[in-house]
């Protein structure tokens, strides 16, 4: 990506771009190679000029029928941007050389998107024996990258093991991403730090390091890494989003919202960002302002055929806070029709809203339905306990969290922070200190989320226990 940016700034590319744009202005068609037009399209696309990019690709396909690059580009736009698998397949099938590497990659991505991961793996493995032997080293590394892009770390690791180019930056980046996907954040961070030692101006590596640190609950370090990336490129979308997420995790909703809005200026069609702005406003106690943001998110998700389940859950919570309980329940009923929704989760949320408004019997019915549908899942039980706590029933929540904690007391497990919060409300001081200490050691992220309001802003959860002891 960064190499491509350097090429776009080169005199060679700028001269080609100038010739193309002059030919349009003068209405005097000029001959361009397939690769030249694909590069121009990529330049426009990366600059946010999607219509211009598509126009260039259409011209390239007309001028060079069957050429791989413009058809692959249009196929990826259909697949990734428009979520239109059939159109993507149409463009892939139009490519004259079906053994062109980029064609093979697109065909595989279409299979993966259809849910046929094993078929894609077999397809690529068979194709490896038909391509030029000199292409194999790049091929196996590219395929490892594709599978990790689609969150298939085991298959990605298998393909990466076929490569002996472990000194390449691309190889080590994929290795770091595989480690991240498998939850080995320490190894992932170590590799990205090594990559940054060699290429300290790589925004991509700083962004990856920031996400790894965020997952390791080193939120301040994550924010710092994002700031390095923003210093390199103030309009780096991923860096802005990472910093916003870090600030949100710290409970700094005002500043987080500023960064989400900066991101939105660059990506106005990104529905998730509107949802995140809504979450900030909701946490700031401004539900009436949050609702329009959720509605914008819903509009974007529908436009691009993205699941609306999560944003409708946010809308339901917000409508409930605004006192519009029937509208909130209607919103959940609409969500129940989404094939991607988790119906048991929806029942928990329905129960939460009913309980929030004092409709206890109906709430219990929804909670029981959620438990029965999941064969009394521990996760659903925990979600119900959170709802009971949030709705102001600390005594019942205390019993539920205590039951849950007895089965979940390993590092990373949830529940101890909520148990500490219940004890604090119920004035069980010794138990509060006990579970506070466990929470801060076991799951500091949850401790910050649940208990952070009782401690100075920005304090590391590892210091919560000592802070309380000093107060005694």
Secondary structure in CASP SS format (residue, H / E / C, confidence):
PFRMAT SS
TARGET T0000
AUTHOR 0000-0000-0000
METHOD secondary structure of the structure
MODEL  1
X C 1.00
X H 1.00
X H 1.00
X H 1.00
X H 1.00
X H 1.00
X H 1.00
X H 1.00
X C 1.00
X C 1.00
X H 1.00
X H 1.00
X H 1.00
X H 1.00
X H 1.00
X H 1.00
X H 1.00
X H 1.00
X H 1.00
X H 1.00
X H 1.00
X H 1.00
X H 1.00
X H 1.00
X H 1.00
X C 1.00
X C 1.00
X C 1.00
X C 1.00
X C 1.00
X C 1.00
X C 1.00
X C 1.00
X H 1.00
X H 1.00
X H 1.00
X H 1.00
X H 1.00
X H 1.00
X H 1.00
X H 1.00
X H 1.00
X H 1.00
X H 1.00
X H 1.00
X H 1.00
X C 1.00
X C 1.00
X C 1.00
X H 1.00
X H 1.00
X H 1.00
X H 1.00
X H 1.00
X H 1.00
X H 1.00
X H 1.00
X H 1.00
X H 1.00
X H 1.00
X H 1.00
X H 1.00
X H 1.00
X C 1.00
X C 1.00
X C 1.00
X C 1.00
X H 1.00
X H 1.00
X H 1.00
X H 1.00
X H 1.00
X H 1.00
X H 1.00
X H 1.00
X H 1.00
X H 1.00
X H 1.00
X H 1.00
X H 1.00
X H 1.00
X C 1.00
X C 1.00
X C 1.00
X H 1.00
X H 1.00
X H 1.00
X H 1.00
X H 1.00
X H 1.00
X H 1.00
X H 1.00
X H 1.00
X H 1.00
X C 1.00
X C 1.00
X C 1.00
X C 1.00
X C 1.00
X C 1.00
X H 1.00
X H 1.00
X H 1.00
X H 1.00
X H 1.00
X H 1.00
X H 1.00
X H 1.00
X H 1.00
X H 1.00
X H 1.00
X H 1.00
X H 1.00
X C 1.00
X C 1.00
X C 1.00
X H 1.00
X H 1.00
X H 1.00
X H 1.00
X H 1.00
X H 1.00
X H 1.00
X H 1.00
X H 1.00
X H 1.00
X H 1.00
X H 1.00
X C 1.00
X C 1.00
X C 1.00
X C 1.00
X H 1.00
X H 1.00
X H 1.00
X H 1.00
X H 1.00
X H 1.00
X H 1.00
X H 1.00
X H 1.00
X H 1.00
X H 1.00
X H 1.00
X H 1.00
X H 1.00
X H 1.00
X H 1.00
X H 1.00
X C 1.00
X C 1.00
X C 1.00
X H 1.00
X H 1.00
X H 1.00
X H 1.00
X H 1.00
X H 1.00
X H 1.00
X H 1.00
X C 1.00
X C 1.00
X C 1.00
X C 1.00
X C 1.00
X C 1.00
X C 1.00
X C 1.00
X H 1.00
X H 1.00
X H 1.00
X H 1.00
X H 1.00
X H 1.00
X H 1.00
X H 1.00
X H 1.00
X H 1.00
X H 1.00
X H 1.00
X H 1.00
X C 1.00
X C 1.00
X C 1.00
X H 1.00
X H 1.00
X H 1.00
X H 1.00
X H 1.00
X H 1.00
X H 1.00
X H 1.00
X H 1.00
X H 1.00
X H 1.00
X H 1.00
X H 1.00
X H 1.00
X C 1.00
X C 1.00
X C 1.00
X C 1.00
X H 1.00
X H 1.00
X H 1.00
X H 1.00
X H 1.00
X H 1.00
X H 1.00
X H 1.00
X H 1.00
X H 1.00
X H 1.00
X H 1.00
X H 1.00
X C 1.00
X C 1.00
X C 1.00
X H 1.00
X H 1.00
X H 1.00
X H 1.00
X H 1.00
X H 1.00
X H 1.00
X H 1.00
X H 1.00
X H 1.00
X H 1.00
X H 1.00
X H 1.00
X H 1.00
X C 1.00
X C 1.00
X C 1.00
X C 1.00
X H 1.00
X H 1.00
X H 1.00
X H 1.00
X H 1.00
X H 1.00
X H 1.00
X H 1.00
X H 1.00
X H 1.00
X H 1.00
X H 1.00
X H 1.00
X C 1.00
X C 1.00
X C 1.00
X H 1.00
X H 1.00
X H 1.00
X H 1.00
X H 1.00
X H 1.00
X H 1.00
X H 1.00
X H 1.00
X H 1.00
X H 1.00
X H 1.00
X H 1.00
X H 1.00
X C 1.00
X C 1.00
X C 1.00
X C 1.00
X H 1.00
X H 1.00
X H 1.00
X H 1.00
X H 1.00
X H 1.00
X H 1.00
X H 1.00
X H 1.00
X H 1.00
X H 1.00
X H 1.00
X H 1.00
X C 1.00
X C 1.00
X C 1.00
X H 1.00
X H 1.00
X H 1.00
X H 1.00
X H 1.00
X H 1.00
X H 1.00
X H 1.00
X H 1.00
X H 1.00
X H 1.00
X H 1.00
X H 1.00
X H 1.00
X H 1.00
X H 1.00
X H 1.00
X C 1.00
X C 1.00
X C 1.00
X C 1.00
X C 1.00
X H 1.00
X H 1.00
X H 1.00
X H 1.00
X H 1.00
X H 1.00
X H 1.00
X H 1.00
X H 1.00
X H 1.00
X H 1.00
X H 1.00
X H 1.00
X C 1.00
X C 1.00
X C 1.00
X H 1.00
X H 1.00
X H 1.00
X H 1.00
X H 1.00
X H 1.00
X H 1.00
X H 1.00
X H 1.00
X H 1.00
X H 1.00
X H 1.00
X C 1.00
X C 1.00
X C 1.00
X C 1.00
X C 1.00
X C 1.00
X H 1.00
X H 1.00
X H 1.00
X H 1.00
X H 1.00
X H 1.00
X H 1.00
X H 1.00
X H 1.00
X H 1.00
X H 1.00
X H 1.00
X H 1.00
X H 1.00
X C 1.00
X C 1.00
X C 1.00
X H 1.00
X H 1.00
X H 1.00
X H 1.00
X H 1.00
X H 1.00
X H 1.00
X H 1.00
X H 1.00
X H 1.00
X H 1.00
X H 1.00
X H 1.00
X H 1.00
X C 1.00
X C 1.00
X C 1.00
X C 1.00
X H 1.00
X H 1.00
X H 1.00
X H 1.00
X H 1.00
X H 1.00
X H 1.00
X H 1.00
X H 1.00
X H 1.00
X H 1.00
X H 1.00
X H 1.00
X C 1.00
X C 1.00
X C 1.00
X H 1.00
X H 1.00
X H 1.00
X H 1.00
X H 1.00
X H 1.00
X H 1.00
X H 1.00
X H 1.00
X H 1.00
X H 1.00
X H 1.00
X H 1.00
X H 1.00
X C 1.00
X C 1.00
X C 1.00
X C 1.00
X C 1.00
X C 1.00
X C 1.00
X C 1.00
X H 1.00
X H 1.00
X H 1.00
X H 1.00
X H 1.00
X H 1.00
X H 1.00
X H 1.00
X H 1.00
X H 1.00
X C 1.00
X C 1.00
X C 1.00
X H 1.00
X H 1.00
X H 1.00
X H 1.00
X H 1.00
X H 1.00
X H 1.00
X H 1.00
X H 1.00
X H 1.00
X H 1.00
X H 1.00
X H 1.00
X H 1.00
X C 1.00
X H 1.00
X H 1.00
X H 1.00
X H 1.00
X H 1.00
X H 1.00
X H 1.00
X H 1.00
X H 1.00
X H 1.00
X H 1.00
X C 1.00
X C 1.00
X C 1.00
X C 1.00
X C 1.00
X C 1.00
X H 1.00
X H 1.00
X H 1.00
X H 1.00
X H 1.00
X H 1.00
X H 1.00
X H 1.00
X H 1.00
X H 1.00
X H 1.00
X C 1.00
END
